[in-house]
Amino acid sequence: MRLHGRSGGFSLIEILVVIVIIGIVMSIAMLSITLAGGDNQLREEARRMVSLVDVARDESLLQGREFGLELMQGAYRFVEFDPLTRQWSEIIGDDTLRLRQLPEELELELFVEDRRVMLKSDPTRMTSEEEDRPGIERYAPHVLIYSSGDMSPFEVHFVRRIDDGLIAVQGDMAGMLEIVTPEDSM
C-alpha cells in the first residue's frame, strides 16, 4: 500500500519566505552597523580635537607660549604667536599639532558667542604684501589658547551631511572642554 501525502522536503514558497526574512534581518543589521560606525567616527574626531587642544594648552602653560586653533571646513591646525614679529605662524617641526584633515564626509562648523563663523575651505593666510597694507587686519586664529591656560570660548560642530550626524566640542574661558551629543541636550 502506498501512502499519499507530502514528502519530507520544503516547498519553494517556504524557501522563498525564509530567504526574504533573512534578507530583511541582514538589511536591518547592516543599517545599524553603518549608523553606529558613523557615530563612532564623529566621536573619534571630536575626541582627537579635545586631546590636541589639551596638548596645546599644556604646552602653552609649560612653555609660556600663545597658541591658536585655526579651523577650515574640512580641517584644522594649530598656530603659534611670535612675540618678536607679533604675527601668528604655522607650527613647524611639531607633528602633534600639525594640520589635521577630516574624513571627506565630515565638515566643521564653528560658533563663537553663539554666532556661526563662516569657515573657508583652505588655510587663511595673508601674503606679506596684504599684511603690510594699511586698513587690512592682521591674520588671527579662530580660537586663542593663552599661556595662562585660558582660552577663548567656542563651540565646534562635527557634521556628517549624508545623515545629519552631529557631535559638538565646547570650550569655555577656563580651558575646560566637553563633548556634547544631540541626546545630551534633550
Helices and strands as residue ranges (DSSP letters): H 12-63, E 67-71, E 75-82, E 87-90, E 100-101, E 106-112, E 115-117, H 128-132, E 143-145, E 154-160, E 165-171, E 177-180, G 182-185
